Amino acid sequence: MSDELKPLRVQIDALDQQILDLLNQRARVACAVGEIKHRTNAPVYSPERESEVLASMARKNPGPLTEDSLRVIYREIMAACRALERRERVAFLGPVGTYSEQALRRQFGHAVEGVACVSIDEVFRVTESGEVDFGVVPVENSTEGVVSRTLDLLLHTPLKICAEVGLPINHWLLTKSGGMTGVTRICAHPQALAQCQHWLTSHYPAIERVAVSSNGEAARLASVEPHTAAVAGEIAAEVYGLAPVATNIQDELGNITRFAIIGNLDTRPSERDATSLILSVANKPGALHALLAPLANHGVSMTRFESRPNRSRSGDSPWTYYFYIDIEGHQRDVRISPALEALKAEAGFFKVLGSYPVQ
Protein backbone atom coordinates (compact mmCIF):
# COMPACT_ATOMS: atom_id res chain seq x y z
CA MET A 1 0.00 0.00 0.00
CA SER A 2 1.26 3.49 -0.84
CA ASP A 3 2.41 5.50 2.16
CA GLU A 4 0.20 8.34 0.92
CA LEU A 5 -2.92 6.14 1.10
CA LYS A 6 -2.42 4.87 4.67
CA PRO A 7 -3.45 8.04 6.55
CA LEU A 8 -6.42 8.58 4.22
CA ARG A 9 -7.67 5.04 4.80
CA VAL A 10 -7.28 5.46 8.55
CA GLN A 11 -9.36 8.62 8.24
CA ILE A 12 -12.02 6.77 6.20
CA ASP A 13 -12.15 3.96 8.78
CA ALA A 14 -12.74 6.50 11.55
CA LEU A 15 -15.45 8.25 9.53
CA ASP A 16 -17.12 4.92 8.76
CA GLN A 17 -17.30 4.19 12.48
CA GLN A 18 -18.93 7.59 13.06
CA ILE A 19 -21.41 6.95 10.26
CA LEU A 20 -22.23 3.53 11.70
CA ASP A 21 -22.81 4.99 15.16
CA LEU A 22 -25.05 7.74 13.74
CA LEU A 23 -27.03 5.29 11.61
CA ASN A 24 -27.78 3.19 14.65
CA GLN A 25 -28.74 6.30 16.62
CA ARG A 26 -31.14 7.17 13.82
CA ALA A 27 -32.49 3.62 13.85
CA ARG A 28 -33.17 3.78 17.59
CA VAL A 29 -35.11 7.02 17.15
CA ALA A 30 -37.02 5.43 14.26
CA CYS A 31 -37.96 2.54 16.56
CA ALA A 32 -39.32 5.05 19.10
CA VAL A 33 -41.32 6.68 16.30
CA GLY A 34 -42.60 3.22 15.34
CA GLU A 35 -43.84 2.58 18.87
CA ILE A 36 -45.84 5.82 18.81
CA LYS A 37 -47.23 4.96 15.36
CA HIS A 38 -48.25 1.54 16.61
CA ARG A 39 -50.07 3.02 19.62
CA THR A 40 -51.87 5.61 17.53
CA ASN A 41 -52.50 3.28 14.55
CA ALA A 42 -50.54 5.61 12.26
CA PRO A 43 -49.17 4.26 8.96
CA VAL A 44 -45.58 3.04 8.80
CA TYR A 45 -44.95 4.56 5.38
CA SER A 46 -45.29 8.32 5.06
CA PRO A 47 -44.49 9.43 1.50
CA GLU A 48 -44.90 13.12 2.29
CA ARG A 49 -42.47 12.90 5.22
CA GLU A 50 -39.91 10.99 3.16
CA SER A 51 -40.29 13.51 0.34
CA GLU A 52 -39.62 16.34 2.79
CA VAL A 53 -36.50 14.59 4.14
CA LEU A 54 -35.10 14.04 0.65
CA ALA A 55 -35.81 17.61 -0.41
CA SER A 56 -34.21 18.96 2.78
CA MET A 57 -31.07 16.85 2.31
CA ALA A 58 -30.80 18.00 -1.30
CA ARG A 59 -30.99 21.67 -0.23
CA LYS A 60 -28.37 21.22 2.48
CA ASN A 61 -25.97 19.14 0.40
CA PRO A 62 -22.64 21.00 -0.05
CA GLY A 63 -21.15 18.28 -2.30
CA PRO A 64 -19.17 16.62 -3.70
CA LEU A 65 -21.92 13.97 -3.51
CA THR A 66 -24.47 14.55 -6.27
CA GLU A 67 -28.12 15.08 -5.43
CA ASP A 68 -29.05 11.80 -7.13
CA SER A 69 -26.48 9.86 -5.12
CA LEU A 70 -27.62 11.48 -1.90
CA ARG A 71 -31.26 10.61 -2.63
CA VAL A 72 -30.36 6.96 -3.26
CA ILE A 73 -28.42 6.76 0.02
CA TYR A 74 -31.14 8.41 2.10
CA ARG A 75 -33.90 6.40 0.45
CA GLU A 76 -32.19 3.22 1.61
CA ILE A 77 -31.53 4.62 5.09
CA MET A 78 -35.22 5.49 5.49
CA ALA A 79 -36.25 2.10 4.07
CA ALA A 80 -34.02 0.23 6.52
CA CYS A 81 -35.37 2.25 9.46
CA ARG A 82 -38.94 1.73 8.27
CA ALA A 83 -38.36 -2.02 8.13
CA LEU A 84 -37.52 -1.98 11.86
CA GLU A 85 -41.14 -0.95 12.42
CA ARG A 86 -42.57 -3.45 9.92
CA ARG A 87 -41.40 -4.92 6.62
CA GLU A 88 -44.04 -3.87 4.12
CA ARG A 89 -45.18 -5.79 1.05
CA VAL A 90 -45.48 -3.99 -2.28
CA ALA A 91 -47.00 -5.45 -5.45
CA PHE A 92 -45.65 -4.72 -8.92
CA LEU A 93 -46.12 -5.91 -12.49
CA GLY A 94 -43.85 -8.94 -12.72
CA PRO A 95 -41.96 -11.03 -13.21
CA VAL A 96 -38.87 -9.82 -11.38
CA GLY A 97 -36.62 -7.61 -13.46
CA THR A 98 -39.30 -5.28 -14.84
CA TYR A 99 -39.23 -1.50 -14.82
CA SER A 100 -42.14 -1.71 -12.37
CA GLU A 101 -39.84 -3.47 -9.90
CA GLN A 102 -37.18 -0.84 -10.56
CA ALA A 103 -39.75 1.88 -9.80
CA LEU A 104 -40.65 0.04 -6.58
CA ARG A 105 -37.01 0.06 -5.43
CA ARG A 106 -36.61 3.70 -6.42
CA GLN A 107 -39.57 4.67 -4.21
CA PHE A 108 -39.41 2.21 -1.31
CA GLY A 109 -35.77 1.07 -1.28
CA HIS A 110 -34.72 -2.56 -0.86
CA ALA A 111 -36.01 -3.16 2.67
CA VAL A 112 -39.51 -4.09 1.51
CA GLU A 113 -40.85 -7.34 0.11
CA GLY A 114 -41.68 -7.04 -3.56
CA VAL A 115 -44.61 -9.16 -4.76
CA ALA A 116 -44.55 -9.86 -8.51
CA CYS A 117 -47.98 -9.97 -10.19
CA VAL A 118 -48.94 -11.35 -13.59
CA SER A 119 -50.94 -8.28 -14.66
CA ILE A 120 -51.86 -4.73 -13.71
CA ASP A 121 -55.30 -6.08 -12.76
CA GLU A 122 -53.64 -8.42 -10.27
CA VAL A 123 -51.66 -5.55 -8.72
CA PHE A 124 -54.94 -3.76 -8.05
CA ARG A 125 -56.62 -6.93 -6.76
CA VAL A 126 -53.99 -7.88 -4.18
CA THR A 127 -53.70 -4.28 -2.99
CA GLU A 128 -57.46 -3.89 -2.64
CA SER A 129 -57.71 -7.20 -0.76
CA GLY A 130 -55.03 -6.19 1.75
CA GLU A 131 -52.66 -8.98 0.74
CA VAL A 132 -50.04 -6.26 0.21
CA ASP A 133 -49.64 -2.76 1.63
CA PHE A 134 -49.15 -0.91 -1.66
CA GLY A 135 -49.06 -1.44 -5.40
CA VAL A 136 -46.91 0.09 -8.13
CA VAL A 137 -48.63 0.62 -11.51
CA PRO A 138 -47.47 2.37 -14.69
CA VAL A 139 -49.57 5.40 -15.62
CA GLU A 140 -47.96 6.97 -18.68
CA ASN A 141 -44.83 7.07 -20.78
CA SER A 142 -43.39 10.29 -22.16
CA THR A 143 -43.16 8.90 -25.72
CA GLU A 144 -45.95 6.28 -25.91
CA GLY A 145 -48.65 8.00 -23.83
CA VAL A 146 -50.98 6.64 -21.18
CA VAL A 147 -51.30 3.06 -19.95
CA SER A 148 -54.98 2.58 -20.70
CA ARG A 149 -55.57 -0.38 -18.42
CA THR A 150 -54.29 1.50 -15.38
CA LEU A 151 -56.58 4.45 -16.11
CA ASP A 152 -59.59 2.16 -16.52
CA LEU A 153 -58.88 0.42 -13.20
CA LEU A 154 -58.35 3.70 -11.35
CA LEU A 155 -61.90 4.65 -12.29
CA HIS A 156 -63.45 1.92 -10.14
CA THR A 157 -60.91 1.14 -7.42
CA PRO A 158 -61.37 2.32 -3.82
CA LEU A 159 -57.58 2.72 -3.61
CA LYS A 160 -55.88 6.11 -3.65
CA ILE A 161 -52.76 7.40 -5.34
CA CYS A 162 -50.41 8.26 -2.49
CA ALA A 163 -47.12 8.81 -4.34
CA GLU A 164 -45.63 8.90 -7.82
CA VAL A 165 -42.33 7.78 -9.32
CA GLY A 166 -40.77 9.09 -12.52
CA LEU A 167 -38.38 6.46 -13.88
CA PRO A 168 -35.98 7.13 -16.79
CA ILE A 169 -36.34 4.24 -19.23
CA ASN A 170 -33.11 2.99 -20.78
CA HIS A 171 -33.66 -0.08 -22.93
CA TRP A 172 -30.91 -2.63 -23.45
CA LEU A 173 -30.78 -5.41 -26.04
CA LEU A 174 -29.87 -8.54 -24.06
CA THR A 175 -28.92 -12.14 -24.82
CA LYS A 176 -27.37 -14.96 -22.84
CA SER A 177 -24.12 -14.69 -24.79
CA GLY A 178 -23.97 -10.95 -25.38
CA GLY A 179 -24.08 -11.55 -29.13
CA MET A 180 -26.76 -12.05 -31.77
CA THR A 181 -25.47 -15.22 -33.44
CA GLY A 182 -28.36 -17.67 -33.78
CA VAL A 183 -30.97 -15.20 -32.52
CA THR A 184 -34.24 -15.53 -34.45
CA ARG A 185 -36.57 -13.33 -32.41
CA ILE A 186 -36.52 -10.25 -30.18
CA CYS A 187 -39.05 -10.20 -27.34
CA ALA A 188 -40.30 -7.25 -25.28
CA HIS A 189 -43.39 -5.55 -23.94
CA PRO A 190 -45.29 -3.86 -26.82
CA GLN A 191 -44.40 -0.39 -25.54
CA ALA A 192 -40.71 -1.25 -25.38
CA LEU A 193 -40.80 -2.54 -28.95
CA ALA A 194 -42.51 0.68 -30.02
CA GLN A 195 -39.96 2.81 -28.19
CA CYS A 196 -37.07 1.04 -29.96
CA GLN A 197 -38.62 0.38 -33.37
CA HIS A 198 -36.32 2.67 -35.40
CA TRP A 199 -33.17 1.32 -33.74
CA LEU A 200 -34.28 -2.28 -34.20
CA THR A 201 -35.25 -1.66 -37.82
CA SER A 202 -31.88 -0.07 -38.51
CA HIS A 203 -29.79 -2.80 -36.85
CA TYR A 204 -31.84 -6.01 -37.04
CA PRO A 205 -34.58 -5.54 -39.65
CA ALA A 206 -34.89 -9.25 -40.51
CA ILE A 207 -35.33 -10.57 -36.96
CA GLU A 208 -38.89 -11.22 -35.80
CA ARG A 209 -40.20 -9.04 -32.99
CA VAL A 210 -42.52 -10.73 -30.51
CA ALA A 211 -44.65 -8.86 -27.97
CA VAL A 212 -44.81 -10.48 -24.52
CA SER A 213 -46.46 -9.51 -21.24
CA SER A 214 -43.46 -7.62 -19.82
CA ASN A 215 -39.79 -6.87 -20.38
CA GLY A 216 -39.05 -9.07 -17.37
CA GLU A 217 -40.76 -11.99 -19.10
CA ALA A 218 -38.74 -11.23 -22.25
CA ALA A 219 -35.54 -11.37 -20.19
CA ARG A 220 -36.61 -14.64 -18.59
CA LEU A 221 -37.21 -16.16 -22.02
CA ALA A 222 -33.83 -14.94 -23.25
CA SER A 223 -32.17 -16.56 -20.24
CA VAL A 224 -33.43 -20.03 -21.24
CA GLU A 225 -33.69 -19.72 -25.03
CA PRO A 226 -30.43 -19.08 -26.94
CA HIS A 227 -32.41 -18.03 -30.03
CA THR A 228 -34.24 -15.25 -28.12
CA ALA A 229 -33.04 -11.71 -27.42
CA ALA A 230 -34.83 -9.36 -25.02
CA VAL A 231 -35.37 -5.64 -24.84
CA ALA A 232 -35.26 -4.85 -21.14
CA GLY A 233 -33.46 -2.79 -18.51
CA GLU A 234 -30.27 -3.16 -16.53
CA ILE A 235 -32.11 -4.72 -13.59
CA ALA A 236 -33.33 -7.54 -15.85
CA ALA A 237 -29.79 -8.21 -17.03
CA GLU A 238 -28.68 -8.57 -13.42
CA VAL A 239 -31.60 -10.77 -12.36
CA TYR A 240 -31.46 -13.16 -15.32
CA GLY A 241 -27.73 -13.26 -15.96
CA LEU A 242 -27.89 -11.69 -19.42
CA ALA A 243 -25.23 -9.71 -21.27
CA PRO A 244 -25.86 -6.53 -23.28
CA VAL A 245 -25.61 -6.60 -27.06
CA ALA A 246 -26.27 -2.84 -27.01
CA THR A 247 -27.35 -0.31 -24.39
CA ASN A 248 -29.69 2.68 -24.51
CA ILE A 249 -31.37 1.62 -27.75
CA GLN A 250 -34.56 3.66 -27.21
CA ASP A 251 -35.33 6.01 -30.10
CA GLU A 252 -36.01 9.05 -27.92
CA LEU A 253 -33.75 10.47 -25.25
CA GLY A 254 -35.45 11.51 -22.03
CA ASN A 255 -37.86 8.57 -22.17
CA ILE A 256 -39.59 8.51 -18.77
CA THR A 257 -42.38 6.34 -17.40
CA ARG A 258 -44.53 7.67 -14.60
CA PHE A 259 -45.68 5.16 -12.00
CA ALA A 260 -48.36 5.60 -9.34
CA ILE A 261 -48.15 4.14 -5.84
CA ILE A 262 -51.64 2.97 -4.89
CA GLY A 263 -52.92 2.06 -1.43
CA ASN A 264 -55.33 3.03 1.33
CA LEU A 265 -53.21 5.91 2.57
CA ASP A 266 -54.33 9.55 2.75
CA THR A 267 -51.21 11.68 2.52
CA ARG A 268 -51.05 15.02 4.28
CA PRO A 269 -49.84 18.17 2.44
CA SER A 270 -46.11 18.43 1.78
CA GLU A 271 -43.90 21.12 0.27
CA ARG A 272 -45.08 20.37 -3.28
CA ASP A 273 -48.11 18.24 -4.15
CA ALA A 274 -50.35 17.19 -7.00
CA THR A 275 -53.94 15.98 -6.99
CA SER A 276 -55.40 13.55 -9.54
CA LEU A 277 -59.08 13.60 -10.49
CA ILE A 278 -61.58 11.83 -12.75
CA LEU A 279 -64.51 13.87 -14.07
CA SER A 280 -67.29 13.51 -16.61
CA VAL A 281 -69.79 15.92 -18.11
CA ALA A 282 -72.91 15.72 -20.19
CA ASN A 283 -72.42 15.75 -23.96
CA LYS A 284 -73.66 19.27 -24.67
CA PRO A 285 -72.10 22.49 -26.01
CA GLY A 286 -69.89 24.31 -23.52
CA ALA A 287 -70.09 21.57 -20.89
CA LEU A 288 -66.33 20.95 -20.68
CA HIS A 289 -65.55 24.68 -20.57
CA ALA A 290 -68.01 25.13 -17.72
CA LEU A 291 -66.53 22.16 -15.90
CA LEU A 292 -62.97 23.47 -16.00
CA ALA A 293 -63.85 27.10 -15.29
CA PRO A 294 -63.57 26.65 -11.47
CA LEU A 295 -59.88 25.80 -11.85
CA ALA A 296 -59.20 29.04 -13.69
CA ASN A 297 -61.41 31.04 -11.33
CA HIS A 298 -59.44 29.81 -8.32
CA GLY A 299 -56.02 30.13 -9.98
CA VAL A 300 -55.36 26.38 -10.00
CA SER A 301 -52.91 25.06 -12.59
CA MET A 302 -53.83 21.92 -14.54
CA THR A 303 -50.75 19.83 -15.44
CA ARG A 304 -52.34 16.86 -17.19
CA PHE A 305 -55.54 16.21 -19.12
CA GLU A 306 -56.51 12.86 -20.66
CA SER A 307 -59.84 11.57 -21.94
CA ARG A 308 -61.10 7.99 -21.92
CA PRO A 309 -64.37 6.71 -23.42
CA ASN A 310 -67.11 5.65 -21.05
CA ARG A 311 -66.99 1.87 -21.54
CA SER A 312 -69.92 1.00 -19.28
CA ARG A 313 -72.18 3.71 -20.79
CA SER A 314 -75.20 2.56 -18.74
CA GLY A 315 -77.66 4.32 -20.97
CA ASP A 316 -75.34 7.23 -21.76
CA SER A 317 -74.49 8.36 -25.25
CA PRO A 318 -71.69 6.27 -26.84
CA TRP A 319 -69.69 9.50 -27.11
CA THR A 320 -69.43 10.33 -23.40
CA TYR A 321 -65.99 10.47 -21.81
CA TYR A 322 -64.17 10.45 -18.51
CA PHE A 323 -61.49 13.10 -18.09
CA TYR A 324 -58.35 12.33 -16.09
CA ILE A 325 -56.90 15.55 -14.72
CA ASP A 326 -53.87 16.40 -12.59
CA ILE A 327 -53.69 19.74 -10.82
CA GLU A 328 -51.00 21.43 -8.75
CA GLY A 329 -51.61 21.39 -5.00
CA HIS A 330 -53.12 19.21 -2.30
CA GLN A 331 -56.87 18.71 -2.00
CA ARG A 332 -56.72 20.11 1.57
CA ASP A 333 -55.02 23.34 0.49
CA VAL A 334 -57.15 26.43 1.17
CA ARG A 335 -56.91 27.40 -2.51
CA ILE A 336 -57.61 23.91 -3.90
CA SER A 337 -60.49 22.80 -1.67
CA PRO A 338 -63.05 25.39 -2.88
CA ALA A 339 -62.03 24.77 -6.49
CA LEU A 340 -62.76 21.06 -6.04
CA GLU A 341 -66.13 21.81 -4.47
CA ALA A 342 -67.03 23.96 -7.46
CA LEU A 343 -65.83 21.23 -9.85
CA LYS A 344 -67.92 18.65 -8.04
CA ALA A 345 -71.03 20.82 -8.44
CA GLU A 346 -70.50 21.02 -12.23
CA ALA A 347 -69.45 17.42 -12.89
CA GLY A 348 -71.72 14.54 -13.73
CA PHE A 349 -69.10 12.26 -12.16
CA PHE A 350 -66.40 13.38 -9.72
CA LYS A 351 -63.66 11.31 -8.08
CA VAL A 352 -60.47 12.37 -6.32
CA LEU A 353 -57.85 9.70 -6.97
CA GLY A 354 -55.53 11.18 -4.37
CA SER A 355 -53.13 13.94 -3.41
CA TYR A 356 -49.45 13.09 -3.19
CA PRO A 357 -45.97 14.68 -3.07
CA VAL A 358 -44.39 15.52 -6.42
CA GLN A 359 -40.82 14.40 -7.00
TORLUMLUM-831317 format. One record per residue (C-alpha): residue in one letter; x, y, z. Coordinates in steps of 0.2 Angstrom, whole numbers, padded with zeros to 4 digits, always signed. Layout:
AXYZ...
//
This chain:
M+0000+0000+0000S+0006+0017-0004D+0012+0028+0011E+0001+0042+0005L-0015+0031+0006K-0012+0024+0023P-0017+0040+0033L-0032+0043+0021R-0038+0025+0024V-0036+0027+0043Q-0047+0043+0041I-0060+0034+0031D-0061+0020+0044A-0064+0033+0058L-0077+0041+0048D-0086+0025+0044Q-0086+0021+0062Q-0095+0038+0065I-0107+0035+0051L-0111+0018+0059D-0114+0025+0076L-0125+0039+0069L-0135+0026+0058N-0139+0016+0073Q-0144+0031+0083R-0156+0036+0069A-0162+0018+0069R-0166+0019+0088V-0176+0035+0086A-0185+0027+0071C-0190+0013+0083A-0197+0025+0096V-0207+0033+0082G-0213+0016+0077E-0219+0013+0094I-0229+0029+0094K-0236+0025+0077H-0241+0008+0083R-0250+0015+0098T-0259+0028+0088N-0263+0016+0073A-0253+0028+0061P-0246+0021+0045V-0228+0015+0044Y-0225+0023+0027S-0226+0042+0025P-0222+0047+0007E-0225+0066+0011R-0212+0064+0026E-0200+0055+0016S-0201+0068+0002E-0198+0082+0014V-0182+0073+0021L-0176+0070+0003A-0179+0088-0002S-0171+0095+0014M-0155+0084+0012A-0154+0090-0007R-0155+0108-0001K-0142+0106+0012N-0130+0096+0002P-0113+0105+0000G-0106+0091-0012P-0096+0083-0019L-0110+0070-0018T-0122+0073-0031E-0141+0075-0027D-0145+0059-0036S-0132+0049-0026L-0138+0057-0009R-0156+0053-0013V-0152+0035-0016I-0142+0034+0000Y-0156+0042+0011R-0169+0032+0002E-0161+0016+0008I-0158+0023+0025M-0176+0027+0027A-0181+0010+0020A-0170+0001+0033C-0177+0011+0047R-0195+0009+0041A-0192-0010+0041L-0188-0010+0059E-0206-0005+0062R-0213-0017+0050R-0207-0025+0033E-0220-0019+0021R-0226-0029+0005V-0227-0020-0011A-0235-0027-0027F-0228-0024-0045L-0231-0030-0062G-0219-0045-0064P-0210-0055-0066V-0194-0049-0057G-0183-0038-0067T-0196-0026-0074Y-0196-0008-0074S-0211-0009-0062E-0199-0017-0049Q-0186-0004-0053A-0199+0009-0049L-0203+0000-0033R-0185+0000-0027R-0183+0019-0032Q-0198+0023-0021F-0197+0011-0007G-0179+0005-0006H-0174-0013-0004A-0180-0016+0013V-0198-0020+0008E-0204-0037+0001G-0208-0035-0018V-0223-0046-0024A-0223-0049-0043C-0240-0050-0051V-0245-0057-0068S-0255-0041-0073I-0259-0024-0069D-0277-0030-0064E-0268-0042-0051V-0258-0028-0044F-0275-0019-0040R-0283-0035-0034V-0270-0039-0021T-0268-0021-0015E-0287-0019-0013S-0289-0036-0004G-0275-0031+0009E-0263-0045+0004V-0250-0031+0001D-0248-0014+0008F-0246-0005-0008G-0245-0007-0027V-0235+0000-0041V-0243+0003-0058P-0237+0012-0073V-0248+0027-0078E-0240+0035-0093N-0224+0035-0104S-0217+0051-0111T-0216+0044-0129E-0230+0031-0130G-0243+0040-0119V-0255+0033-0106V-0256+0015-0100S-0275+0013-0104R-0278-0002-0092T-0271+0007-0077L-0283+0022-0081D-0298+0011-0083L-0294+0002-0066L-0292+0019-0057L-0310+0023-0061H-0317+0010-0051T-0305+0006-0037P-0307+0012-0019L-0288+0014-0018K-0279+0031-0018I-0264+0037-0027C-0252+0041-0012A-0236+0044-0022E-0228+0045-0039V-0212+0039-0047G-0204+0045-0063L-0192+0032-0069P-0180+0036-0084I-0182+0021-0096N-0166+0015-0104H-0168+0000-0115W-0155-0013-0117L-0154-0027-0130L-0149-0043-0120T-0145-0061-0124K-0137-0075-0114S-0121-0073-0124G-0120-0055-0127G-0120-0058-0146M-0134-0060-0159T-0127-0076-0167G-0142-0088-0169V-0155-0076-0163T-0171-0078-0172R-0183-0067-0162I-0183-0051-0151C-0195-0051-0137A-0202-0036-0126H-0217-0028-0120P-0226-0019-0134Q-0222-0002-0128A-0204-0006-0127L-0204-0013-0145A-0213+0003-0150Q-0200+0014-0141C-0185+0005-0150Q-0193+0002-0167H-0182+0013-0177W-0166+0007-0169L-0171-0011-0171T-0176-0008-0189S-0159+0000-0193H-0149-0014-0184Y-0159-0030-0185P-0173-0028-0198A-0174-0046-0203I-0177-0053-0185E-0194-0056-0179R-0201-0045-0165V-0213-0054-0153A-0223-0044-0140V-0224-0052-0123S-0232-0048-0106S-0217-0038-0099N-0199-0034-0102G-0195-0045-0087E-0204-0060-0096A-0194-0056-0111A-0178-0057-0101R-0183-0073-0093L-0186-0081-0110A-0169-0075-0116S-0161-0083-0101V-0167-0100-0106E-0168-0099-0125P-0152-0095-0135H-0162-0090-0150T-0171-0076-0141A-0165-0059-0137A-0174-0047-0125V-0177-0028-0124A-0176-0024-0106G-0167-0014-0093E-0151-0016-0083I-0161-0024-0068A-0167-0038-0079A-0149-0041-0085E-0143-0043-0067V-0158-0054-0062Y-0157-0066-0077G-0139-0066-0080L-0139-0058-0097A-0126-0049-0106P-0129-0033-0116V-0128-0033-0135A-0131-0014-0135T-0137-0002-0122N-0148+0013-0123I-0157+0008-0139Q-0173+0018-0136D-0177+0030-0151E-0180+0045-0140L-0169+0052-0126G-0177+0058-0110N-0189+0043-0111I-0198+0043-0094T-0212+0032-0087R-0223+0038-0073F-0228+0026-0060A-0242+0028-0047I-0241+0021-0029I-0258+0015-0024G-0265+0010-0007N-0277+0015+0007L-0266+0030+0013D-0272+0048+0014T-0256+0058+0013R-0255+0075+0021P-0249+0091+0012S-0231+0092+0009E-0219+0106+0001R-0225+0102-0016D-0241+0091-0021A-0252+0086-0035T-0270+0080-0035S-0277+0068-0048L-0295+0068-0052I-0308+0059-0064L-0323+0069-0070S-0336+0068-0083V-0349+0080-0091A-0365+0079-0101N-0362+0079-0120K-0368+0096-0123P-0361+0112-0130G-0349+0122-0118A-0350+0108-0104L-0332+0105-0103H-0328+0123-0103A-0340+0126-0089L-0333+0111-0079L-0315+0117-0080A-0319+0136-0076P-0318+0133-0057L-0299+0129-0059A-0296+0145-0068N-0307+0155-0057H-0297+0149-0042G-0280+0151-0050V-0277+0132-0050S-0265+0125-0063M-0269+0110-0073T-0254+0099-0077R-0262+0084-0086F-0278+0081-0096E-0283+0064-0103S-0299+0058-0110R-0306+0040-0110P-0322+0034-0117N-0336+0028-0105R-0335+0009-0108S-0350+0005-0096R-0361+0019-0104S-0376+0013-0094G-0388+0022-0105D-0377+0036-0109S-0372+0042-0126P-0358+0031-0134W-0348+0048-0136T-0347+0052-0117Y-0330+0052-0109Y-0321+0052-0093F-0307+0066-0090Y-0292+0062-0080I-0285+0078-0074D-0269+0082-0063I-0268+0099-0054E-0255+0107-0044G-0258+0107-0025H-0266+0096-0011Q-0284+0094-0010R-0284+0101+0008D-0275+0117+0002V-0286+0132+0006R-0285+0137-0013I-0288+0120-0019S-0302+0114-0008P-0315+0127-0014A-0310+0124-0032L-0314+0105-0030E-0331+0109-0022A-0335+0120-0037L-0329+0106-0049K-0340+0093-0040A-0355+0104-0042E-0352+0105-0061A-0347+0087-0064G-0359+0073-0069F-0345+0061-0061F-0332+0067-0049K-0318+0057-0040V-0302+0062-0032L-0289+0049-0035G-0278+0056-0022S-0266+0070-0017Y-0247+0065-0016P-0230+0073-0015V-0222+0078-0032Q-0204+0072-0035
//
